[in-house]
Amino acid sequence: MIDEKKALELIAQGEGQHVELKREVPSKVRELSEEVCALANATGGYILLGVDNNGKFTEGFTIGNSKRSALRDSVDQIEPQVDCDIYPLNVTGHEIWVMEVKEGEDKPYFCSGAVHIRRGANSQKLRKPADVRKIFDDAGKLNFDMGVCPWFKWEDVSEEAVRDFKRQAGITSDAPSKELITNLGLLTDKGEITNAVPMLFSDVCGKQFINAIIHCVRFKGTENVHIIDSKTFEGPLLSQYARKSGNCPLMPSKKP
């Protein structure tokens, strides 16, 4: 179970690969079980009920016994059964409900006659067997970084990012970028480019993958409630880390 501090962090983070925010329980609770299915098919996550994507709480929100029972029954319809805890949480005086979903060990999971997967802040429904086999290849495991990236081309690889990677990894080889990336195991068995390639070696990382960014938030005081400043770092992951660590305006300066 998460606590109030963790909930505030998730709310500040906003919707993404691991977080879904809902002002209220949908009239069709099946919509939530489909979100649960998608999270279980990915790497797990949280559905927070009673707060929207702008961090605004729903006044007077609560879930009665009948609605909770309907939620539980709907989640139990997912096959195979998923690990999903449903519980209330008080956050800054507001009641929200948390649906905490563990990553599934028996993927793929089906709900409403289809497989649902999480892609960034959205869930997708797969109905065709060919799509299911493609997404849940290799023992039915779904790893976003090793998913096929059909829109990325070799000519979009940033040579600067490759040089930076080689420098930090201590690689002295002069092998071409394509050979390096291939040797790193970042292609599928069929030689297709995976999502890891643009995440590591392209400036489009944060633009195409909106969750592959570092978002720093500075709060007033220690309660993690009032945000006074924030900054987002995009680009190749190593570049994001280097800029965040070495020049983050939200970090207090060190005294000599």
Protein Blocks (a to p, Z undefined) as FASTA:
>chain_A
ZZfklmmmmmmnopafkbccdfbdcfblmlmmmmmmmmmmmnopaddehiafkopacehi
acdfklmmmmmmmmmmpccddddddddddeehiacddddddddfkbccdeehiacddehj
bccddfbfklmmmmmgghhiacfklpccfkbcfklpcfklmmmmmmmnopabfbdfklmm
mmnopacfkopacfklmmmmccklmmmmmmlccdddddehjlomaccbdcddedjfklmm
mmmmmocfkbccddZZ
